[in-house]
Amino acid sequence: MPTICAKCQLVRPENTDAPIWQCPGCGVAYNKAADARSPASPVGHRPQRTHAVSDGDGLPWGKWLMLLLLIGGAYLGYQVIQKRGPAGVSVSSLASKLSGNSSTEQLAALAASSKPGDVFMYTADWCPNCRAAKGWMAEYGFQYEQCDIDKDHGCKSKLDSLGGDGIPYLIVKGHHMREGFDSQEFVAALQGK
């Protein structure tokens, strides 16, 4: 398609020595001539430039800050839960409140009547629920035997053979507490109910 100059209306010949952007007849740039013929734009008004915005340009600093705050909050929340339990109450005091209708005296009497072999617990040092169960049993004076699955490979093998997929795993007078420590279930198993 031939190029026509907006100023002098010359049709650009194919065999000219003028640059491709310049009219060989009047010497004006084709773009300038076209702009001069278009209606005048308001004073101070600049033509709008459009930029393609791609999502792959990276995250703005605000999103990075939000991500950092979320990670920090999750870490702090994890630390609080590890130390105090989900509701801000220590896990051992929560377990003692869940002990049902049993009073402190009744639990102490039950603990005194239990034998060392009545309670066996699979545990690990890093397990917060294991620490809570041990704390609750120590609070009321229950005797128990324990096996650390991280320190004794035989314990881990035995736990696997029992079908245990988590700790603490307690065996109370032959009753297997597969879902972890529950003070009501623990007391009922010791009482033979």
N, C-alpha and C positions, 0 to 999 in steps of 0.2 A: 504494500500500500504506500503510495507516495506521500511525502511530507509537504504540507502547505504552510507557508509562513503566514502568521496571523496579522502581521503588519503590512507587508507588501503583496500578499496573495500569490507569491511566486511558488511554483511547484518545483521542488528541489530536483535538479537533474542528477542522474546516476553517475555521471563522469565529472563531478566537481572536486576541486582541491580544498574546499572549505571544510572545517571540522563538522562532524555529524550533528553537533548541538547548535551550529550557527547557520543562519540563512545566507547563501552565497550572493543574493541580490542586495539586501539592505545591511547585512552584517550584524543584525541583532540576534540575540539568543532566542531560540524558539520559545522557551519557557517564559522569558521576560515579555515577549510580544503577546503571548497568550494571556499573561497576567494583566497587561495593560488594557486589553480589550474587555476583560471581565468587569462586571459592575464593581464600583468602589466599595471597599469594606469600611465599616465605621472606624473613626479615629481611635487609635489605641487598641483596636481589636486585633488580636493575632489569630492566625488560622489554628484551629485545633489539631493537635497531633494525636494520633491514636497509637498506642503501644500494646502489643500483644503481651499479656501477662501469663506467664506459665507457672504452673504449680511446682515445677522442678527447680525453681530458683533458690530453694532453701527456705528454712523457717525464719520468720522475722524474730527479732530479739524478744518480743513479748511472749511468743509461744515457747521459746527456750526457757524463759524465766518461769512460765507456768509449769512446764515440764519439770524443771528443777524443784519447784515448790511441791509438786505432787510427789516426787520421789522422796524428798525430805520428810514430808508429812507421813508417807507410808512407812518410812524407816522409824520415825519417832513413835508412831502408833504400834508398830511391831515391838519396839523396846518396852513400851508401857504394858502391852499385853503379856509379854514374857515375864515381867517383874510383878505385875499387880493383877492380872486377869482382865477380861474384857470390860467389866463394869467399874473398874477402878478399885475393886475390893480385892484384897489378897485372896488367892485361890484357896489357901488352907482355911481361912475364916469362912469363905463361901461354902466350902465342903462341910464345915462343921454346922453351918446354918441349915444345910440340906439334909442333915442326919435324921430328919423326921421328928417323930415324937420322942425319941430317946433323949433323956436328959444326960447331962455330963456325968452324973453319978452312975446312971445305968450303963453308959458306955465304958466308964472306968471299971465297973464290976464285970462287964462282958470281957474287957481286955484282960483282967486279972484271971478269969477262968479259961482263957484261951491258951493253947500250948504253942511252943515255937514252930511246930510242923503244920499247924492249922492254916497258915497263910504263906503262900509262896508267890513272889512277884518277879516277873521279867522286866528289866529296867535298863536305863542308860543315863549317864551323867548329864547329857545335854537335854534331856527330856523334861520340860516344865511340868507336865501332868504327872510324871513320876515323882518329881520333887514335891508336888502338892499332895499326892497320895501318901508319901512317906511322912510329910509334915503332919497330916491329919492323924495317921496311925501313931506317930510319936506323941502328939498332943494328948491322946487318950491312953497311951501306954500299951498299944497292941504290939505283940512280938511278931516278927515275920522274918522269913528267909528271902534273900534276893539273889538274882543272877543277872549280871551286867552283860548284855548281848554284844557290846563293843569290846569288852575285855576277855571274854571267854567265848570262843567260836562254838563250843559245844552247846552253850545256851542258845545261841542264834539258831543252830540246827534243830534243837529241841522245840523252840518256839515255832519254827517253820513247820515241823512235823505235827504240831498241835493245830495248825491252821491259823495261827496268829499272824495278823498283818500289821499290827501296831502295838505300841507300848503306852502305858503300862498294861501288862497282861497279868492278871492275878488268878491264882487258883486258891479258893477259900474252902477248906474241908471238902475237896473234890468238885466244887462248883467252879466252872470256868467263867471268868468275867472277861469276855472277848471284846466288849465295847469300851474298855478302859475302866478307870476307877469311878465307882458310884457309891457313896457312903450308905445309902439305903439298901442297895443290893448287897454290899459288903456285910452289914449288920444282919440282914436276913439270912445270908449264907452261914454266918457264924452261929446264929441261933438255930440253924437247921430247918428253916422255913422254906 
